[in-house]
Every structure is written in structure tokens, then in C-alpha cells.
Amino acid sequence: MLVCLLLALGGRVARADEPLQPTPEQQKLANEYPRVILVTMGVGALIWERHGHIALCIEYEDRKQNACYNYGIGDFFHPVKMFWGFFRGNGSFWVGEMDPGSMLGIYKHADRTIWVQPLPLTQEQKAKVIAKLKFDILEDNKYYSYDHFWDNCTTRVRDILDDATDHAFSKMVVETDDRTYRDLAREGFYGMKIPSVITDLAMGRVTDRVPSYYERMFLPDYLREAVVTLWHVQPVAIYERKGVPAVLETEMRLADPKRSTAEKAALQENLDHLNSAGSGRVIFLFIIILMTASAWATRLWGRFQRVGLAFAVIPPAFLGTVFLFLAIISPLPYVRWNETCLALMPFDFLLLFLKGDRRKSYARGRTVMLVLLLLLNIINVIRAPIWTAIFWALIPNATVGFLPEKVAPAAKAASGESKKAA
């Protein structure tokens, strides 16, 4: 059995003590060969491992035929090429058929928790799942354009299971909270500070929609949970992460069904505190204030004003150029329709080249625009949390547009001497 194979890797089976269990008929279906097993992996240390992973494994009576199907394979050894393909939608990810021991050994080596759930599918449903997996690994079919929210390794598995079960997953009606796609994406980065700020700036307005329960299954945790809700098949942890950050440790303890209601309430309060402290927005704002201080400090001093302005303008204008370029070339909706492009703009480079009244007029116009954006952000017309980006562009523009320019003493003396000579 696949579970025995996984135990040979050193894993420990820890079955959840849940009152709801699969019916005898469901247990019989789950144990009949071939067995279809949902495998989910917890988070890892690397940034692209922070939302977990998933695979489907097929176990046959002849163990030599056992195989796992992994839809999350990419060329991580050439990240520039891979990410360019991701932004261009050029099929930078693919599905691969892997030996179960080899695949799960990779995730154990990366110290990522591994759960298995044998699915109670009929023989007809299993045949549909296997046929689809075999079709997808063909050379002409295996590549796909990865989309983090709507077409990723988890949604591919979800859709295969949904299609095979007469849309049992998409028909589920489960009450959810008001977290948006952006919120769900950000949660994976809690404790990493800067990456969570990136979710504020790099993701556009379409991620501010609240997904349905089925749509939430773009994350492995929700698909694993849906299997429990639909069939009462409890996940079996065959390997548990050893190095656990504070947020993940709290989440794992909260997921333990043996915890009392009072314990869960205390753990949830602690988790909320850790999450709110981990957004990194305050730190990012502090960095922005330091990076833009050169603009107003040199203006008040009356020296090196162009150099000071350059230090303040170049980083946000460059980032605005990157976001605008990606919005033009990418088919991804959350990259294309990004309100950050209104806050960080390449046109702010003009502050370094325009002179006199023209520069002041541009700066004042941009300041008015940025203040309006900030007001729209405050009243939630613009839901994306882009206020840090707004301040990043606002400080140098307001400095040029409204802060009087101080003339250095040496320049005043030179001006006075020239007037005397005249």
C-alpha cells in the first residue's frame, strides 16, 4: 500500500480523532484498487512554497505501476525564463508522472508536512481520473499557462476530481468569511514582511473579490478540507514539519480537533495577532520615508537638490515602469488591471528633467492626482491597499510642487556680487 511505502520514508501516521468518518461503503471504495490518493504538502521555507502544494497519486495492486501526478513542475533552475513565461502566459509549468517514493522524498527533504487522503471514488470515477491524468502527461498536453488563482497545480487537481464526481465539489454550499483572493494570498507570506507588501502592490483589483468555497480550492488546504467536508476522509499526516515558524505552529495546533473551544479561541487570538503583525506595511512605510527624505532635506538645505530628488524619484518611477510594462505584456488579469500603476508612474522621471514652472506644474498635478487616489483608497472605492505606494510617489511630487526652493548661501552671495558688478 502507498501508506506503507510512505512510512518507509520515516513518516509517522497520525490519524485525526474525528466523530464523522466515511461510511463502510465509502471506505470500501477508497480501498479498492486502483486507489486514488490526494496528497497535500504544507508550506516550505522558500517564497514559492508558502502556499503549499498538491498532487494525485494512483496506487495499483501491482506496486510497480504506482505513480504520482504533479502539476507544479517548473524550471526553477532558470527563474528568469520561468517567470517571463509566467507573466507572458507561455506554458512555463507542466505536469509530470513521478515515482511516489521519489516525489514524496523531495518534500520530506524540504521539511514540508505531507498529508494523504484515499478518495472514495467508484471504479467509473477512478477510470475518468486516471484517463485524464494519462492524457495530461502526453507531450502535447502537459504544458500549461500557470495562474496563481485560476489555473494552478491545485485547481487542475480540483477540476479533475470535480469532473469525475459529477461536479460534487463545485456544487458544495459552504459558508465562508469575507476574505478576498488578496487576503488569502497574503496569509501565506505572514512573517516574511516584504513579500506580503508585494501582494499589496503587485496584485490588481480582481484579487479584491471574495471567492466562493469552490474557488478557494485554488489553495491546497481548502481542497484537503473539502474532501473532509464531502466524504469525511480525514487527512493522515505521514510526515510532519520539524522546523515550524510561530504562525505555522499556531495554525497546526489550531487544526488539532482534540483542542477545546476555549483553547481554539485563545489560539485564534494569538494567530490573529501574529498575522496582523506580519504584514510589513508599517516597516515599508518607514523605509519609504527614509528613501524620500533626500528630496525635501536637500530642498530645505539648498544644496544637491537634483541629486536628492533623484534618490527619491528613481526607485518608485522605476518600479512604476516595471508594473506598467507587465500590465501591457501580460494576459493575467491581476497583473493587467493594477491600480498601483496609477500611484507609481514612469512619468515621474520628468521631475528630473523638466525645469522651472513646467516641473512645478507637473508636480502639483501629480500631487492632486495622488491625494485623490488616497481619498478613494480611504473610502474603499479603491480596495487595493496601495496607500504605501501613494505616499512613495506623493512625497517627492509634493516637495517639488509646494515646498519653496531654498537658495544656498554661496549662490546668494554670488548673485549679490553679480548685481553689484552690474
N, C-alpha and C positions, 0 to 999 in steps of 0.2 A: 504494500500500500504506500501511497505517496507520503502519508504522515509518518510512516516508519522510516522512509528514506530521509525525510527532513529531520527526524530525531537523530539519525546517524550523523547529521551535521553538528550536533551538540545542542539542539534546541530542547526546550522543556515545555511540554504540553500543559497549559493552564486553562482548564475549562471554566467558563463563567457559570456561576450558580444562578441561573435564571428560572423563574417559575414557568415561563412559557417555553415549550420545547416543540420541535417538529412532531407531527403525528406519526404513528407507526408506518403509515403508507408513504409519507414523505421521507422518513428515514430509510425505508426500503428502496425508494427511487434513488436517493442520494448515494447509496452503497452499491447499486447495480453498475456493472461495467458496461461501457466506459463511464468513468466518473468525471464530471465537470467540476473543477475546484476553482473558486475565486480566491486569488492570493492578493493581499494588500500589504504594502510596505509603509512604515511610518516615515517620519522626516529624518533627514540626514544633516550633516554639518554644512554642506555646500549650498549655495544660494538656490540652485535649481532643484535641490532635494527637499526644500522646505514645505512643499505641499503634498508630500507622499507620492506613492506610485502604485501601480496595479498591474495584474496580469491574469490570464486564464490558463489553467493547466488541465491537461487531459490525461487521466490515468487509465491504462488498459490492463486487462488480465495478464497479457504479456508485457512485463515491465519494460522490455526493450523498446516498446513503442511510445512510452510516456514522453510527453512534450509540453513545454510551456510556451505561450504566445505573448510576446512583449511588444506593445505598440509604442514604447517610449525610447526607441533606439535612435540616436543621433550621432553625428561625428563631433564628439566633444573634444577630440584632439585638434580640430581645426575650428575653434569657436567663431572666428570672424566669418568664415564661409557659412557656417551653420546659422548664425544669427542673421546674416544677409538673406539667406534662403527663407528664414522665418518671416522677416519683415516683408519680403517680396512675395511670399506665398508660393514658393517654388518647390514644395515637396522635400523639405530638409529633414523630415523624420520618416521612419519606416517601421514596419512590424517584422519581427524575426521569430523563427521557431528555435527554441533553445532546450537543452537538456535541463530537467528540473534541478538536479543537484548543482550544476554549474551556475544556473541563474540565481538560485537562492543563496549559493555560497558568496556571490558578489555582494548581495545586500546584507548578509551576515558580516562580511568583511568590512562593510561600510558602517556597521553598527546601527542598523535600522531594524526596528521591530517588524516582525513578519507574522501575519495572521492568515489562516486558511479557513475556508467555508465550503464544504461539499454541497453542491446545489441539488435540490430535489426535482430534477427535470425528468420528464418522460423520455422514453427512448426516441420518440419522434423529435422532441425538442433538442435532445442531445445531438441527434443527427444534423439538425439545422445549424446548431452552434459549430460543430466540427466542420461541416461543409463550408461555412463562412470563413472560419479560420484558415482552412486549407486554400480557399480562394484568395484570401488576402495576402498570403505569403508568396504567391506567384510573382515573378519578377515584374510583370506589367501592372500589378495591383498593389504592391507593398508600400510604395511611397505615398505620402500624403502631406498636405499643407497644414502644419500644426497651428492650432489656435488655442490659446490657453483656456478659454472659456467655453467654446462651442465645438471644438474638434481636437481633442487631445487623447492621450492614452486611456484615460478613464471613460470619456464619452464614447469612444469606439467600443470598449467592452460593454458599457451600459446599453448601447444601441443594439449590439448583437444579442444580448440577453433579452432585451425588450421585444425585439422582433421574433425571437424564438418562443416567447411565452405569451403571444397574442397581446403584446403591449401591457403586460402586467405592471411594469414599473411606471410607465407614463400615465397609467390610469390611477395610480395611488393618490389618494387625497389625504395629505398630512399637513396639519397647521404648522407654519413656520414663523420665525420672527421677522423683523424688518431689516435685516442685514442685506446690503447690496452686494453685487459682484465685487465691487471695490473693497468693501469691508471684508469679505471672505478671502480675497487675495492678500489683503494687508495682514490678516491674522497669521498667515504663515511666516511672516517676517518679524513678528514681535520679538523684541530683544536684540534685533540686528540694527536698530536705529536708522541708518541711511537708506537701506533698501525699502523700508516702509514709507519713507518720504518719496522715493521713486514711484511708488504706487499712486501717490497723490498727483504727481506731475506728468507721468508718462502714460497714464490711462485716461481716455476720454470719457465723454458724457454717457455713452451707452453702458458703462460699467456702474452707473449710479441707479440702475434698475434693480428692483428686488426680484430675484429669481424664484421660480416655483420650486417645489420639493424635487421634482424630476430634474430640473435644470441645475439644482445644487449638486447633483451627482456628477458634475464635472470634477469634483474632488473625491478622491478615493474613500475618505472617511464616510461620506454620505452614501456612497454606493454600498459600502460594507454595512452601514446602519440600515439601509433599505432592505437588504437581504434578511436582516434580523426582523424587521417590521413585517415583511411579506411572508416569510416562511418560519420565523423563529429559529433560524440557524445561527447559533452563537459562534462568534469568531474564536478560533483556537490559536493562541499565541505560541508559535513553535520556536520563536526566538524573541527575546526582549532586549531592547537597547540598554547598554550598560552606562554610557555617558549621557546623562539626561540633564539638559538645562532646566532652570527653575520653572519656566512656563510649561514645558513639556511634562515635567514631573507632576505638576499640579493637574494637568489635563488627564494624565494616566490615572492618577488617584481619583479624580472626579468620575472617570468612566467605570470605576470598580462598582459593580452592582451591590456589593456587600456593605457599602457605605450607608450610614443612616442619613435621614433627611437633614438633620442638623449638621452633620459632617459635610454633606454636599453643599449646603448653603454657605458654610464657612470657606470651603474650598473655592466655590464660585466667586465669593467676595475677594478672595486672595488672587484668583485668576484675573478678575476684572481690574484689580489694582496693578498687577504685572502688565496687563495688556495696555492700560491707559498710560503707563509709564514708559512703554516701549515704542511709542510712535516716532520719536526722534524729531518732531516738529519744532519743539522749543529749542533744541540744540541747533537745528538747521537755521532757525531764525537768528540765533545768536551768531552763527557763522556768517550769515548774510550781512548782519550789522557790521561785523568786523571787516568783511570784504568790501563793503561800500563806503566805509568811513573815510577812505582816502579821498573820495570825491569832495565831501564838504570840508574836511580838515584842511586840504591844500587850498581850497577856495577861500576859507577864512584866513589862512596864513598869507595868501597872496603869492605863493611860490609853487612851482612844479604842478600847476593846476592841470595841465594836459596829461601829464604822467599819472597824477592821482585819479583823474577821470577815467583814464584808460584801464587802470586796475579795477575800477568799479563797474565799467561798462562791458569790457570784453567777455568775461565769463557768462553773464546772463544772455548777452547777444549771441554768443557762440552756441549756447545751449538752445536758444530760440531758433537758430539756423538749423540745428540738428533736428529738432522737433518738426519744423516746417518741412524739411526735406523728407523726413519719414512720412509725414502726413500726405505728401504728394505722391510718393512712390509705393506706399503700402496699401494693399486691399483690406487690411484688418480694420474693422470699424472703430475700435477703441484707440487706434493709432491715428486714423484719418480724421476723426472728429474730436479733436483735443483742444479744449478751451485754454490750455496752457499756452498755446500758440498766440493767444491774444495778449497774454501777460509778458511773455518773453519773445521778443521780436528781433529779427536780424536788422531791421531798420534803425535800431538804437545805435548801431555803428556810426550813424550820421552825426551823433553828438561829438565824435572825434574829428569830423571833417568840416562840418558847417561852421560858419563864423558869424559873430555879431548877432544881429537881430534874427537872422534865419535860424540859428541854433537855439536861441531863446524861444522863438515861436514854436519850433518843433517840440522842445522840451515841455513847454506849457500845454500844448495839445496832447502830448502823451500822458502828462500828469493828470489832466482831466479824464482822459480815457481810463487810466488805471484806477483812479478814485471811483469812477462809475462801476468798473469791474468789481472793486472791493465791496461797494454797496450791494451789488447784485449777489455777491458771494455771501454777504452777511444775511440778507433776507432770503437766501436759499433759492433764488432764481437760477443761479449757477451753483449746482450742488457739489461739484468737484472741489475738494479742499485745496484751492490753488492760491490761498492768501499769502503763503510764503513766497511764491513766485512773483506775485503782485508787488510785494514790498521790495523784492530784489531789483525789479525794474524801476519802481517808484522813487527810491531814494536818490539815485543819480539824476533822474529826469527832473525831480522837484528841486534838487540842488542847482542845476543849471538854469531852470526856468524861473525860480523865485528867490534864490539866495543871492544877495548883492555880491558882486565880484570885488574883492579887496585887492587894491594895488599895493605891491610890495614897496617898502620904504626906499629901496635902491631905485626902483622905477620912478617913484615920486620925485626923488632928488634929481634924476636925470631929466625928468620932464620940466622941473623947475629951472634947471640950468639952461635948457634949450630955450625956455621962454625969456630968460634974462638976455641970452645971446641975441635973440630976435629983437 
